[in-house]
Amino acid sequence: MIRIQFFARYREALGTDGESLEWSADLSRVEDIRQRLSSRGGVWLVLGDTGLMCARNDELCGLDEPIADGDQVAFFPTVTGG
């Protein structure tokens, strides 16, 4: 099982702070999860943002990061400040 969390405007747009997906061989990278969720269409297309950031098991990572059963993946927008 992969636990997925959404933060900030992604959580607001999706109306949920997270969900779980059964791990399978076709979900071997963070990008695979993003694509699966985005393929739902509608509000889920927000995960196609170019400013999307992600983390695996509380560590920042890229979309090409490999994932395994039991991992936690988080999606959040780029944060800027000054």
C-alpha positions in Angstrom: 0.0 0.0 0.0 1.3 3.5 -0.9 0.0 6.4 1.3 -0.4 9.6 -0.7 -0.7 13.0 0.9 -1.6 16.4 -0.7 -0.7 19.7 0.8 -1.6 23.4 0.4 -3.5 24.3 -2.8 -3.5 20.7 -4.0 -5.3 19.6 -0.9 -7.8 22.4 -1.4 -8.4 21.7 -5.1 -8.8 17.9 -4.6 -10.9 18.2 -1.4 -8.8 15.6 0.4 -5.6 15.5 2.3 -4.7 12.1 1.0 -5.5 8.5 0.0 -3.9 5.1 -0.4 -3.2 3.1 -3.5 -2.3 -0.6 -3.7 1.3 -0.9 -4.7 1.9 -2.7 -8.0 4.8 -3.0 -10.5 3.2 -0.3 -12.7 3.6 2.1 -9.7 7.3 1.9 -9.4 8.1 5.7 -9.5 6.6 8.8 -8.0 5.8 9.9 -11.6 3.7 6.8 -12.1 1.5 7.8 -9.1 1.2 11.4 -10.4 0.2 10.1 -13.8 -2.4 7.7 -12.4 -4.0 10.4 -10.3 -3.9 13.0 -13.1 -5.6 10.5 -15.5 -8.7 10.8 -13.4 -9.2 14.2 -15.1 -11.1 17.2 -13.7 -9.6 18.6 -10.5 -6.9 15.9 -10.6 -5.2 17.7 -13.5 -3.8 20.1 -10.9 -1.1 17.5 -10.3 0.2 18.3 -13.7 1.5 21.7 -12.4 5.1 22.5 -13.5 5.7 23.7 -10.0 4.8 20.4 -8.3 7.2 19.2 -5.7 7.2 15.8 -4.1 8.6 13.8 -1.3 9.1 10.1 -0.5 9.1 9.1 3.1 9.5 12.7 4.2 12.5 13.3 2.0 12.3 15.7 -1.0 12.7 13.8 -4.2 12.2 14.0 -8.0 9.4 12.4 -10.0 11.8 9.7 -11.1 12.2 8.5 -7.4 11.6 4.8 -7.1 8.9 3.7 -4.7 8.1 0.5 -2.8 5.2 -1.0 -1.0 4.7 0.8 2.3 6.1 4.1 1.1 4.5 7.5 1.7 4.5 10.0 -1.1 3.6 13.7 -0.7 2.7 16.3 -3.4 2.9 20.0 -2.7 3.4 23.2 -4.6 6.6 25.3 -4.7 6.6 27.7 -1.9 8.2 31.1 -2.3 8.7 33.9 0.2 10.7 36.9 0.8 
